[in-house]
Amino acid sequence: MGINSDDETTIMKAHPVLYNKERCNLFKHLKWVDAVIEDTPYTTPLSFLDEHNIRNIVHGDDECRDANGNLV
């Protein structure tokens, strides 16, 4: 599970309801989560996926845009 930093979440979406450490702690206790990676990039390059051996990415139903407003 990759968790975006508070700063990046605020820039890309809005101020988070839970702080980074709270989000990480919450996800670390889910039985379906193998590992938690803190401060992941909001727009994820393939090199990051390879480096961490990530096979799946899940995003909510809202559009994923970069800091310039471009769809990613």
N, CA, C and O atoms as a Tripos MOL2 file, in Angstrom:
@<TRIPOS>MOLECULE
protein
  288   287    72     0     0
PROTEIN
NO_CHARGES

@<TRIPOS>ATOM
      1 N           0.8560   -1.1580    0.0000 N.3       1 MET1
      2 CA          0.0000    0.0000    0.0000 C.3       1 MET1
      3 C           0.9000    1.2180    0.0000 C.2       1 MET1
      4 O           1.7520    1.3710    0.8760 O.2       1 MET1
      5 N           0.7140    2.0760   -0.9740 N.am      2 GLY2
      6 CA          1.4600    3.3220   -1.0340 C.3       2 GLY2
      7 C           0.6300    4.4660   -0.4780 C.2       2 GLY2
      8 O          -0.5340    4.6330   -0.8440 O.2       2 GLY2
      9 N           1.2250    5.2460    0.3980 N.am      3 ILE3
     10 CA          0.5300    6.3670    1.0240 C.3       3 ILE3
     11 C           1.2260    7.6630    0.6060 C.2       3 ILE3
     12 O           2.4190    7.8400    0.8520 O.2       3 ILE3
     13 N           0.4840    8.5540   -0.0170 N.am      4 ASN4
     14 CA          1.0310    9.8500   -0.4060 C.3       4 ASN4
     15 C           1.2380   10.7220    0.8230 C.2       4 ASN4
     16 O           0.5090   10.5990    1.8070 O.2       4 ASN4
     17 N           2.2390   11.6090    0.7670 N.am      5 SER5
     18 CA          2.5070   12.5160    1.8850 C.3       5 SER5
     19 C           1.3630   13.5150    2.0380 C.2       5 SER5
     20 O           0.5780   13.7210    1.1130 O.2       5 SER5
     21 N           1.2800   14.1200    3.1960 N.am      6 ASP6
     22 CA          0.2690   15.1490    3.4390 C.3       6 ASP6
     23 C           0.4320   16.3120    2.4620 C.2       6 ASP6
     24 O          -0.5490   16.8160    1.9150 O.2       6 ASP6
     25 N           1.6860   16.7360    2.2470 N.am      7 ASP7
     26 CA          1.9400   17.8640    1.3440 C.3       7 ASP7
     27 C           1.4960   17.5560   -0.0810 C.2       7 ASP7
     28 O           0.8290   18.3720   -0.7160 O.2       7 ASP7
     29 N           1.8650   16.3810   -0.5840 N.am      8 GLU8
     30 CA          1.4970   16.0290   -1.9490 C.3       8 GLU8
     31 C          -0.0110   15.8460   -2.0900 C.2       8 GLU8
     32 O          -0.5850   16.2360   -3.1070 O.2       8 GLU8
     33 N          -0.6540   15.2660   -1.0970 N.am      9 THR9
     34 CA         -2.1040   15.1020   -1.1280 C.3       9 THR9
     35 C          -2.7990   16.4570   -1.1490 C.2       9 THR9
     36 O          -3.7750   16.6470   -1.8760 O.2       9 THR9
     37 N          -2.2980   17.3990   -0.3530 N.am     10 THR10
     38 CA         -2.8790   18.7420   -0.3140 C.3      10 THR10
     39 C          -2.7290   19.4430   -1.6560 C.2      10 THR10
     40 O          -3.6590   20.1060   -2.1140 O.2      10 THR10
     41 N          -1.5690   19.3030   -2.2900 N.am     11 ILE11
     42 CA         -1.3230   19.9250   -3.6000 C.3      11 ILE11
     43 C          -2.2060   19.2980   -4.6730 C.2      11 ILE11
     44 O          -2.7930   20.0090   -5.4880 O.2      11 ILE11
     45 N          -2.3000   17.9840   -4.6770 N.am     12 MET12
     46 CA         -2.9760   17.2760   -5.7650 C.3      12 MET12
     47 C          -4.4920   17.1750   -5.5790 C.2      12 MET12
     48 O          -5.2220   17.0930   -6.5670 O.2      12 MET12
     49 N          -4.9670   17.1800   -4.3590 N.am     13 LYS13
     50 CA         -6.4010   16.9820   -4.1270 C.3      13 LYS13
     51 C          -6.9660   18.0020   -3.1540 C.2      13 LYS13
     52 O          -7.6340   18.9520   -3.5610 O.2      13 LYS13
     53 N          -6.7020   17.8090   -1.8790 N.am     14 ALA14
     54 CA         -7.2030   18.6830   -0.8110 C.3      14 ALA14
     55 C          -6.4750   18.2900    0.4720 C.2      14 ALA14
     56 O          -5.7500   17.2960    0.5050 O.2      14 ALA14
     57 N          -6.6760   19.0800    1.5260 N.am     15 HIS15
     58 CA         -6.0540   18.7400    2.8030 C.3      15 HIS15
     59 C          -6.6170   17.4050    3.2840 C.2      15 HIS15
     60 O          -7.8350   17.2370    3.3420 O.2      15 HIS15
     61 N          -5.7430   16.4480    3.6320 N.am     16 PRO16
     62 CA         -6.2360   15.1290    4.0420 C.3      16 PRO16
     63 C          -6.9850   15.1700    5.3760 C.2      16 PRO16
     64 O          -6.6850   15.9830    6.2510 O.2      16 PRO16
     65 N          -7.9410   14.2950    5.5050 N.am     17 VAL17
     66 CA         -8.7200   14.1910    6.7440 C.3      17 VAL17
     67 C          -7.8550   13.5860    7.8450 C.2      17 VAL17
     68 O          -7.8870   14.0400    8.9890 O.2      17 VAL17
     69 N          -7.0850   12.5620    7.4930 N.am     18 LEU18
     70 CA         -6.1470   11.9380    8.4280 C.3      18 LEU18
     71 C          -4.7270   12.2900    8.0100 C.2      18 LEU18
     72 O          -4.4250   12.3440    6.8170 O.2      18 LEU18
     73 N          -3.8590   12.5270    8.9760 N.am     19 TYR19
     74 CA         -2.4620   12.8100    8.6740 C.3      19 TYR19
     75 C          -1.7560   11.5460    8.1810 C.2      19 TYR19
     76 O          -2.2370   10.4310    8.3840 O.2      19 TYR19
     77 N          -0.6160   11.7410    7.5350 N.am     20 ASN20
     78 CA          0.1450   10.6540    6.9220 C.3      20 ASN20
     79 C           0.3670    9.4910    7.8810 C.2      20 ASN20
     80 O           0.0720    8.3470    7.5350 O.2      20 ASN20
     81 N           0.8740    9.7570    9.0600 N.am     21 LYS21
     82 CA          1.1530    8.6820   10.0260 C.3      21 LYS21
     83 C          -0.1290    7.9460   10.4260 C.2      21 LYS21
     84 O          -0.1070    6.7340   10.6410 O.2      21 LYS21
     85 N          -1.2360    8.6670   10.5250 N.am     22 GLU22
     86 CA         -2.5210    8.0330   10.8590 C.3      22 GLU22
     87 C          -2.9760    7.1310    9.7160 C.2      22 GLU22
     88 O          -3.4520    6.0200    9.9500 O.2      22 GLU22
     89 N          -2.8320    7.6050    8.4850 N.am     23 ARG23
     90 CA         -3.2170    6.7850    7.3240 C.3      23 ARG23
     91 C          -2.3570    5.5300    7.2420 C.2      23 ARG23
     92 O          -2.8650    4.4330    7.0100 O.2      23 ARG23
     93 N          -1.0530    5.7000    7.4350 N.am     24 CYS24
     94 CA         -0.1520    4.5420    7.3880 C.3      24 CYS24
     95 C          -0.5030    3.5260    8.4680 C.2      24 CYS24
     96 O          -0.5680    2.3250    8.2040 O.2      24 CYS24
     97 N          -0.7250    4.0090    9.6670 N.am     25 ASN25
     98 CA         -1.0670    3.1130   10.7740 C.3      25 ASN25
     99 C          -2.3730    2.3710   10.5050 C.2      25 ASN25
    100 O          -2.4860    1.1810   10.7980 O.2      25 ASN25
    101 N          -3.3420    3.0610    9.9570 N.am     26 LEU26
    102 CA         -4.6250    2.4390    9.6360 C.3      26 LEU26
    103 C          -4.4460    1.3040    8.6210 C.2      26 LEU26
    104 O          -4.9630    0.2040    8.8160 O.2      26 LEU26
    105 N          -3.7150    1.5780    7.5450 N.am     27 PHE27
    106 CA         -3.5540    0.5710    6.4960 C.3      27 PHE27
    107 C          -2.6520   -0.5790    6.9220 C.2      27 PHE27
    108 O          -2.8290   -1.7020    6.4480 O.2      27 PHE27
    109 N          -1.6920   -0.3290    7.8020 N.am     28 LYS28
    110 CA         -0.8140   -1.4030    8.2780 C.3      28 LYS28
    111 C          -1.5950   -2.4930    9.0200 C.2      28 LYS28
    112 O          -1.1270   -3.6250    9.1340 O.2      28 LYS28
    113 N          -2.7690   -2.1540    9.5150 N.am     29 HIS29
    114 CA         -3.5540   -3.1120   10.2930 C.3      29 HIS29
    115 C          -4.6380   -3.8310    9.4760 C.2      29 HIS29
    116 O          -5.4100   -4.6120   10.0310 O.2      29 HIS29
    117 N          -4.7000   -3.5760    8.1880 N.am     30 LEU30
    118 CA         -5.6590   -4.2920    7.3440 C.3      30 LEU30
    119 C          -5.0660   -5.6320    6.9160 C.2      30 LEU30
    120 O          -3.9090   -5.6910    6.5000 O.2      30 LEU30
    121 N          -5.8350   -6.6910    7.0110 N.am     31 LYS31
    122 CA         -5.3050   -8.0200    6.6890 C.3      31 LYS31
    123 C          -4.9750   -8.1820    5.2030 C.2      31 LYS31
    124 O          -4.2090   -9.0760    4.8420 O.2      31 LYS31
    125 N          -5.5310   -7.3450    4.3480 N.am     32 TRP32
    126 CA         -5.2950   -7.4560    2.9080 C.3      32 TRP32
    127 C          -4.0470   -6.7070    2.4540 C.2      32 TRP32
    128 O          -3.6630   -6.8010    1.2880 O.2      32 TRP32
    129 N          -3.4120   -5.9670    3.3530 N.am     33 VAL33
    130 CA         -2.2430   -5.1520    3.0050 C.3      33 VAL33
    131 C          -0.9770   -5.8730    3.4480 C.2      33 VAL33
    132 O          -0.8070   -6.1820    4.6270 O.2      33 VAL33
    133 N          -0.0880   -6.1390    2.4890 N.am     34 ASP34
    134 CA          1.1790   -6.8240    2.7840 C.3      34 ASP34
    135 C           2.2240   -5.8750    3.3560 C.2      34 ASP34
    136 O           2.9800   -6.2410    4.2560 O.2      34 ASP34
    137 N           2.2630   -4.6450    2.8230 N.am     35 ALA35
    138 CA          3.2710   -3.6670    3.2450 C.3      35 ALA35
    139 C           2.7400   -2.2680    2.9660 C.2      35 ALA35
    140 O           1.8640   -2.0760    2.1230 O.2      35 ALA35
    141 N           3.2860   -1.2950    3.6900 N.am     36 VAL36
    142 CA          2.9240    0.1030    3.4880 C.3      36 VAL36
    143 C           4.1870    0.8790    3.1250 C.2      36 VAL36
    144 O           5.2010    0.7960    3.8200 O.2      36 VAL36
    145 N           4.1140    1.6300    2.0330 N.am     37 ILE37
    146 CA          5.2230    2.4830    1.6200 C.3      37 ILE37
    147 C           4.7710    3.9200    1.8250 C.2      37 ILE37
    148 O           3.7850    4.3600    1.2330 O.2      37 ILE37
    149 N           5.5040    4.6540    2.6730 N.am     38 GLU38
    150 CA          5.1400    6.0410    2.9710 C.3      38 GLU38
    151 C           5.6980    6.9890    1.9140 C.2      38 GLU38
    152 O           6.7000    6.7050    1.2580 O.2      38 GLU38
    153 N           5.0150    8.1260    1.7730 N.am     39 ASP39
    154 CA          5.4530    9.2190    0.8930 C.3      39 ASP39
    155 C           5.6580    8.7820   -0.5570 C.2      39 ASP39
    156 O           6.6650    9.1180   -1.1810 O.2      39 ASP39
    157 N           4.7030    8.0380   -1.0760 N.am     40 THR40
    158 CA          4.7760    7.6250   -2.4780 C.3      40 THR40
    159 C           4.3920    8.7990   -3.3820 C.2      40 THR40
    160 O           3.6380    9.6800   -2.9680 O.2      40 THR40
    161 N           4.9090    8.8130   -4.6130 N.am     41 PRO41
    162 CA          4.5400    9.8980   -5.5300 C.3      41 PRO41
    163 C           3.0750    9.7680   -5.9550 C.2      41 PRO41
    164 O           2.5740    8.6590   -6.1410 O.2      41 PRO41
    165 N           2.4000   10.8970   -6.1060 N.am     42 TYR42
    166 CA          0.9920   10.8760   -6.5080 C.3      42 TYR42
    167 C           0.8430   10.3340   -7.9240 C.2      42 TYR42
    168 O          -0.0260    9.5020   -8.1840 O.2      42 TYR42
    169 N           1.6790   10.7990   -8.8320 N.am     43 THR43
    170 CA          1.7270   10.2210  -10.1700 C.3      43 THR43
    171 C           2.9040    9.2540  -10.1650 C.2      43 THR43
    172 O           4.0530    9.6710  -10.0190 O.2      43 THR43
    173 N           2.6260    7.9890  -10.3210 N.am     44 THR44
    174 CA          3.6040    6.9360  -10.0770 C.3      44 THR44
    175 C           4.3400    6.5240  -11.3480 C.2      44 THR44
    176 O           3.7280    5.9890  -12.2720 O.2      44 THR44
    177 N           5.6530    6.7690  -11.4010 N.am     45 PRO45
    178 CA          6.4250    6.3340  -12.5720 C.3      45 PRO45
    179 C           6.6410    4.8160  -12.5540 C.2      45 PRO45
    180 O           6.6570    4.1990  -11.4890 O.2      45 PRO45
    181 N           6.8040    4.2310  -13.7220 N.am     46 LEU46
    182 CA          7.0230    2.7840  -13.8100 C.3      46 LEU46
    183 C           8.2630    2.3610  -13.0380 C.2      46 LEU46
    184 O           8.2990    1.2600  -12.4890 O.2      46 LEU46
    185 N           9.2770    3.2110  -12.9850 N.am     47 SER47
    186 CA         10.5030    2.8700  -12.2500 C.3      47 SER47
    187 C          10.2140    2.6500  -10.7620 C.2      47 SER47
    188 O          10.8310    1.7900  -10.1330 O.2      47 SER47
    189 N           9.2820    3.4220  -10.1970 N.am     48 PHE48
    190 CA          8.8980    3.2580   -8.7910 C.3      48 PHE48
    191 C           8.2160    1.9010   -8.5980 C.2      48 PHE48
    192 O           8.4790    1.2050   -7.6180 O.2      48 PHE48
    193 N           7.3430    1.5300   -9.5310 N.am     49 LEU49
    194 CA          6.6640    0.2350   -9.4440 C.3      49 LEU49
    195 C           7.6680   -0.9070   -9.4990 C.2      49 LEU49
    196 O           7.5760   -1.8590   -8.7240 O.2      49 LEU49
    197 N           8.6310   -0.8120  -10.4180 N.am     50 ASP50
    198 CA          9.6610   -1.8510  -10.5370 C.3      50 ASP50
    199 C          10.5230   -1.9200   -9.2780 C.2      50 ASP50
    200 O          10.8190   -3.0040   -8.7750 O.2      50 ASP50
    201 N          10.9220   -0.7510   -8.7740 N.am     51 GLU51
    202 CA         11.7910   -0.6950   -7.5970 C.3      51 GLU51
    203 C          11.1600   -1.3660   -6.3830 C.2      51 GLU51
    204 O          11.8580   -1.9920   -5.5860 O.2      51 GLU51
    205 N           9.8460   -1.2390   -6.2400 N.am     52 HIS52
    206 CA          9.1450   -1.7790   -5.0720 C.3      52 HIS52
    207 C           8.3670   -3.0610   -5.3810 C.2      52 HIS52
    208 O           7.6060   -3.5500   -4.5460 O.2      52 HIS52
    209 N           8.5660   -3.6010   -6.5920 N.am     53 ASN53
    210 CA          7.8990   -4.8420   -6.9990 C.3      53 ASN53
    211 C           6.3810   -4.7490   -6.8360 C.2      53 ASN53
    212 O           5.7420   -5.6610   -6.3110 O.2      53 ASN53
    213 N           5.8180   -3.6270   -7.2990 N.am     54 ILE54
    214 CA          4.3770   -3.3870   -7.1900 C.3      54 ILE54
    215 C           3.6860   -3.9370   -8.4320 C.2      54 ILE54
    216 O           4.0970   -3.6540   -9.5570 O.2      54 ILE54
    217 N           2.6470   -4.7150   -8.2230 N.am     55 ARG55
    218 CA          1.9140   -5.3310   -9.3280 C.3      55 ARG55
    219 C           0.5880   -4.6570   -9.6360 C.2      55 ARG55
    220 O           0.1060   -4.7470  -10.7660 O.2      55 ARG55
    221 N          -0.0120   -3.9880   -8.6670 N.am     56 ASN56
    222 CA         -1.3350   -3.3890   -8.8570 C.3      56 ASN56
    223 C          -1.3790   -1.9710   -8.2990 C.2      56 ASN56
    224 O          -0.7630   -1.6680   -7.2780 O.2      56 ASN56
    225 N          -2.1240   -1.1080   -8.9940 N.am     57 ILE57
    226 CA         -2.3980    0.2340   -8.4950 C.3      57 ILE57
    227 C          -3.9060    0.4090   -8.4950 C.2      57 ILE57
    228 O          -4.5780    0.0680   -9.4680 O.2      57 ILE57
    229 N          -4.4340    0.9410   -7.4020 N.am     58 VAL58
    230 CA         -5.8650    1.2000   -7.2820 C.3      58 VAL58
    231 C          -6.0410    2.6700   -6.9600 C.2      58 VAL58
    232 O          -5.3300    3.2210   -6.1200 O.2      58 VAL58
    233 N          -6.9790    3.2960   -7.6240 N.am     59 HIS59
    234 CA         -7.2610    4.7060   -7.3920 C.3      59 HIS59
    235 C          -8.7630    4.8620   -7.2810 C.2      59 HIS59
    236 O          -9.5130    4.0860   -7.8710 O.2      59 HIS59
    237 N          -9.2050    5.8490   -6.5360 N.am     60 GLY60
    238 CA        -10.6430    6.0830   -6.3840 C.3      60 GLY60
    239 C         -11.3070    6.4190   -7.7090 C.2      60 GLY60
    240 O         -10.6560    6.4070   -8.7530 O.2      60 GLY60
    241 N         -12.5920    6.7150   -7.6720 N.am     61 ASP61
    242 CA        -13.3320    6.9640   -8.9030 C.3      61 ASP61
    243 C         -13.1910    8.3980   -9.4110 C.2      61 ASP61
    244 O         -13.7660    8.7460  -10.4420 O.2      61 ASP61
    245 N         -12.4330    9.2330   -8.6990 N.am     62 ASP62
    246 CA        -12.1980   10.5900   -9.1830 C.3      62 ASP62
    247 C         -11.0570   10.5780  -10.2080 C.2      62 ASP62
    248 O         -10.2100    9.6840  -10.1930 O.2      62 ASP62
    249 N         -11.0440   11.5660  -11.0860 N.am     63 GLU63
    250 CA        -10.0050   11.6460  -12.1010 C.3      63 GLU63
    251 C          -8.6530   11.8810  -11.4450 C.2      63 GLU63
    252 O          -8.5500   12.6430  -10.4840 O.2      63 GLU63
    253 N          -7.6200   11.2320  -11.9590 N.am     64 CYS64
    254 CA         -6.2730   11.4030  -11.4510 C.3      64 CYS64
    255 C          -5.5580   12.4190  -12.3470 C.2      64 CYS64
    256 O          -5.3140   12.1620  -13.5260 O.2      64 CYS64
    257 N          -5.2290   13.5730  -11.7690 N.am     65 ARG65
    258 CA         -4.5660   14.6410  -12.5080 C.3      65 ARG65
    259 C          -3.2600   15.0180  -11.8180 C.2      65 ARG65
    260 O          -3.1310   14.8940  -10.6000 O.2      65 ARG65
    261 N          -2.2870   15.4820  -12.6170 N.am     66 ASP66
    262 CA         -1.0400   15.9540  -12.0320 C.3      66 ASP66
    263 C          -1.1720   17.3890  -11.5500 C.2      66 ASP66
    264 O          -2.2530   17.9730  -11.6360 O.2      66 ASP66
    265 N          -0.0900   17.9640  -11.0440 N.am     67 ALA67
    266 CA         -0.1290   19.3070  -10.4740 C.3      67 ALA67
    267 C          -0.5150   20.3800  -11.4960 C.2      67 ALA67
    268 O          -0.9660   21.4600  -11.1130 O.2      67 ALA67
    269 N          -0.3420   20.0940  -12.7940 N.am     68 ASN68
    270 CA         -0.6950   21.0320  -13.8520 C.3      68 ASN68
    271 C          -2.1270   20.8450  -14.3450 C.2      68 ASN68
    272 O          -2.5710   21.5580  -15.2450 O.2      68 ASN68
    273 N          -2.8440   19.8990  -13.7670 N.am     69 GLY69
    274 CA         -4.2260   19.6590  -14.1630 C.3      69 GLY69
    275 C          -4.3910   18.6830  -15.3090 C.2      69 GLY69
    276 O          -5.5040   18.4780  -15.7930 O.2      69 GLY69
    277 N          -3.2970   18.0770  -15.7520 N.am     70 ASN70
    278 CA         -3.3540   17.1070  -16.8420 C.3      70 ASN70
    279 C          -3.7660   15.7410  -16.3350 C.2      70 ASN70
    280 O          -3.3240   15.3160  -15.2680 O.2      70 ASN70
    281 N          -4.6060   15.0500  -17.0850 N.am     71 LEU71
    282 CA         -4.9710   13.6870  -16.7290 C.3      71 LEU71
    283 C          -3.7540   12.7930  -16.8050 C.2      71 LEU71
    284 O          -2.9460   12.9040  -17.7270 O.2      71 LEU71
    285 N          -3.6220   11.9000  -15.8250 N.am     72 VAL72
    286 CA         -2.5060   10.9410  -15.8300 C.3      72 VAL72
    287 C          -3.0370    9.5370  -15.7820 C.2      72 VAL72
    288 O          -2.2590    8.5830  -15.7780 O.2      72 VAL72
@<TRIPOS>BOND
     1     1     2 1
     2     2     3 1
     3     3     4 2
     4     3     5 am
     5     5     6 1
     6     6     7 1
     7     7     8 2
     8     7     9 am
     9     9    10 1
    10    10    11 1
    11    11    12 2
    12    11    13 am
    13    13    14 1
    14    14    15 1
    15    15    16 2
    16    15    17 am
    17    17    18 1
    18    18    19 1
    19    19    20 2
    20    19    21 am
    21    21    22 1
    22    22    23 1
    23    23    24 2
    24    23    25 am
    25    25    26 1
    26    26    27 1
    27    27    28 2
    28    27    29 am
    29    29    30 1
    30    30    31 1
    31    31    32 2
    32    31    33 am
    33    33    34 1
    34    34    35 1
    35    35    36 2
    36    35    37 am
    37    37    38 1
    38    38    39 1
    39    39    40 2
    40    39    41 am
    41    41    42 1
    42    42    43 1
    43    43    44 2
    44    43    45 am
    45    45    46 1
    46    46    47 1
    47    47    48 2
    48    47    49 am
    49    49    50 1
    50    50    51 1
    51    51    52 2
    52    51    53 am
    53    53    54 1
    54    54    55 1
    55    55    56 2
    56    55    57 am
    57    57    58 1
    58    58    59 1
    59    59    60 2
    60    59    61 am
    61    61    62 1
    62    62    63 1
    63    63    64 2
    64    63    65 am
    65    65    66 1
    66    66    67 1
    67    67    68 2
    68    67    69 am
    69    69    70 1
    70    70    71 1
    71    71    72 2
    72    71    73 am
    73    73    74 1
    74    74    75 1
    75    75    76 2
    76    75    77 am
    77    77    78 1
    78    78    79 1
    79    79    80 2
    80    79    81 am
    81    81    82 1
    82    82    83 1
    83    83    84 2
    84    83    85 am
    85    85    86 1
    86    86    87 1
    87    87    88 2
    88    87    89 am
    89    89    90 1
    90    90    91 1
    91    91    92 2
    92    91    93 am
    93    93    94 1
    94    94    95 1
    95    95    96 2
    96    95    97 am
    97    97    98 1
    98    98    99 1
    99    99   100 2
   100    99   101 am
   101   101   102 1
   102   102   103 1
   103   103   104 2
   104   103   105 am
   105   105   106 1
   106   106   107 1
   107   107   108 2
   108   107   109 am
   109   109   110 1
   110   110   111 1
   111   111   112 2
   112   111   113 am
   113   113   114 1
   114   114   115 1
   115   115   116 2
   116   115   117 am
   117   117   118 1
   118   118   119 1
   119   119   120 2
   120   119   121 am
   121   121   122 1
   122   122   123 1
   123   123   124 2
   124   123   125 am
   125   125   126 1
   126   126   127 1
   127   127   128 2
   128   127   129 am
   129   129   130 1
   130   130   131 1
   131   131   132 2
   132   131   133 am
   133   133   134 1
   134   134   135 1
   135   135   136 2
   136   135   137 am
   137   137   138 1
   138   138   139 1
   139   139   140 2
   140   139   141 am
   141   141   142 1
   142   142   143 1
   143   143   144 2
   144   143   145 am
   145   145   146 1
   146   146   147 1
   147   147   148 2
   148   147   149 am
   149   149   150 1
   150   150   151 1
   151   151   152 2
   152   151   153 am
   153   153   154 1
   154   154   155 1
   155   155   156 2
   156   155   157 am
   157   157   158 1
   158   158   159 1
   159   159   160 2
   160   159   161 am
   161   161   162 1
   162   162   163 1
   163   163   164 2
   164   163   165 am
   165   165   166 1
   166   166   167 1
   167   167   168 2
   168   167   169 am
   169   169   170 1
   170   170   171 1
   171   171   172 2
   172   171   173 am
   173   173   174 1
   174   174   175 1
   175   175   176 2
   176   175   177 am
   177   177   178 1
   178   178   179 1
   179   179   180 2
   180   179   181 am
   181   181   182 1
   182   182   183 1
   183   183   184 2
   184   183   185 am
   185   185   186 1
   186   186   187 1
   187   187   188 2
   188   187   189 am
   189   189   190 1
   190   190   191 1
   191   191   192 2
   192   191   193 am
   193   193   194 1
   194   194   195 1
   195   195   196 2
   196   195   197 am
   197   197   198 1
   198   198   199 1
   199   199   200 2
   200   199   201 am
   201   201   202 1
   202   202   203 1
   203   203   204 2
   204   203   205 am
   205   205   206 1
   206   206   207 1
   207   207   208 2
   208   207   209 am
   209   209   210 1
   210   210   211 1
   211   211   212 2
   212   211   213 am
   213   213   214 1
   214   214   215 1
   215   215   216 2
   216   215   217 am
   217   217   218 1
   218   218   219 1
   219   219   220 2
   220   219   221 am
   221   221   222 1
   222   222   223 1
   223   223   224 2
   224   223   225 am
   225   225   226 1
   226   226   227 1
   227   227   228 2
   228   227   229 am
   229   229   230 1
   230   230   231 1
   231   231   232 2
   232   231   233 am
   233   233   234 1
   234   234   235 1
   235   235   236 2
   236   235   237 am
   237   237   238 1
   238   238   239 1
   239   239   240 2
   240   239   241 am
   241   241   242 1
   242   242   243 1
   243   243   244 2
   244   243   245 am
   245   245   246 1
   246   246   247 1
   247   247   248 2
   248   247   249 am
   249   249   250 1
   250   250   251 1
   251   251   252 2
   252   251   253 am
   253   253   254 1
   254   254   255 1
   255   255   256 2
   256   255   257 am
   257   257   258 1
   258   258   259 1
   259   259   260 2
   260   259   261 am
   261   261   262 1
   262   262   263 1
   263   263   264 2
   264   263   265 am
   265   265   266 1
   266   266   267 1
   267   267   268 2
   268   267   269 am
   269   269   270 1
   270   270   271 1
   271   271   272 2
   272   271   273 am
   273   273   274 1
   274   274   275 1
   275   275   276 2
   276   275   277 am
   277   277   278 1
   278   278   279 1
   279   279   280 2
   280   279   281 am
   281   281   282 1
   282   282   283 1
   283   283   284 2
   284   283   285 am
   285   285   286 1
   286   286   287 1
   287   287   288 2
@<TRIPOS>SUBSTRUCTURE
     1 MET1         2 RESIDUE 1 A MET
     2 GLY2         6 RESIDUE 1 A GLY
     3 ILE3        10 RESIDUE 1 A ILE
     4 ASN4        14 RESIDUE 1 A ASN
     5 SER5        18 RESIDUE 1 A SER
     6 ASP6        22 RESIDUE 1 A ASP
     7 ASP7        26 RESIDUE 1 A ASP
     8 GLU8        30 RESIDUE 1 A GLU
     9 THR9        34 RESIDUE 1 A THR
    10 THR10       38 RESIDUE 1 A THR
    11 ILE11       42 RESIDUE 1 A ILE
    12 MET12       46 RESIDUE 1 A MET
    13 LYS13       50 RESIDUE 1 A LYS
    14 ALA14       54 RESIDUE 1 A ALA
    15 HIS15       58 RESIDUE 1 A HIS
    16 PRO16       62 RESIDUE 1 A PRO
    17 VAL17       66 RESIDUE 1 A VAL
    18 LEU18       70 RESIDUE 1 A LEU
    19 TYR19       74 RESIDUE 1 A TYR
    20 ASN20       78 RESIDUE 1 A ASN
    21 LYS21       82 RESIDUE 1 A LYS
    22 GLU22       86 RESIDUE 1 A GLU
    23 ARG23       90 RESIDUE 1 A ARG
    24 CYS24       94 RESIDUE 1 A CYS
    25 ASN25       98 RESIDUE 1 A ASN
    26 LEU26      102 RESIDUE 1 A LEU
    27 PHE27      106 RESIDUE 1 A PHE
    28 LYS28      110 RESIDUE 1 A LYS
    29 HIS29      114 RESIDUE 1 A HIS
    30 LEU30      118 RESIDUE 1 A LEU
    31 LYS31      122 RESIDUE 1 A LYS
    32 TRP32      126 RESIDUE 1 A TRP
    33 VAL33      130 RESIDUE 1 A VAL
    34 ASP34      134 RESIDUE 1 A ASP
    35 ALA35      138 RESIDUE 1 A ALA
    36 VAL36      142 RESIDUE 1 A VAL
    37 ILE37      146 RESIDUE 1 A ILE
    38 GLU38      150 RESIDUE 1 A GLU
    39 ASP39      154 RESIDUE 1 A ASP
    40 THR40      158 RESIDUE 1 A THR
    41 PRO41      162 RESIDUE 1 A PRO
    42 TYR42      166 RESIDUE 1 A TYR
    43 THR43      170 RESIDUE 1 A THR
    44 THR44      174 RESIDUE 1 A THR
    45 PRO45      178 RESIDUE 1 A PRO
    46 LEU46      182 RESIDUE 1 A LEU
    47 SER47      186 RESIDUE 1 A SER
    48 PHE48      190 RESIDUE 1 A PHE
    49 LEU49      194 RESIDUE 1 A LEU
    50 ASP50      198 RESIDUE 1 A ASP
    51 GLU51      202 RESIDUE 1 A GLU
    52 HIS52      206 RESIDUE 1 A HIS
    53 ASN53      210 RESIDUE 1 A ASN
    54 ILE54      214 RESIDUE 1 A ILE
    55 ARG55      218 RESIDUE 1 A ARG
    56 ASN56      222 RESIDUE 1 A ASN
    57 ILE57      226 RESIDUE 1 A ILE
    58 VAL58      230 RESIDUE 1 A VAL
    59 HIS59      234 RESIDUE 1 A HIS
    60 GLY60      238 RESIDUE 1 A GLY
    61 ASP61      242 RESIDUE 1 A ASP
    62 ASP62      246 RESIDUE 1 A ASP
    63 GLU63      250 RESIDUE 1 A GLU
    64 CYS64      254 RESIDUE 1 A CYS
    65 ARG65      258 RESIDUE 1 A ARG
    66 ASP66      262 RESIDUE 1 A ASP
    67 ALA67      266 RESIDUE 1 A ALA
    68 ASN68      270 RESIDUE 1 A ASN
    69 GLY69      274 RESIDUE 1 A GLY
    70 ASN70      278 RESIDUE 1 A ASN
    71 LEU71      282 RESIDUE 1 A LEU
    72 VAL72      286 RESIDUE 1 A VAL
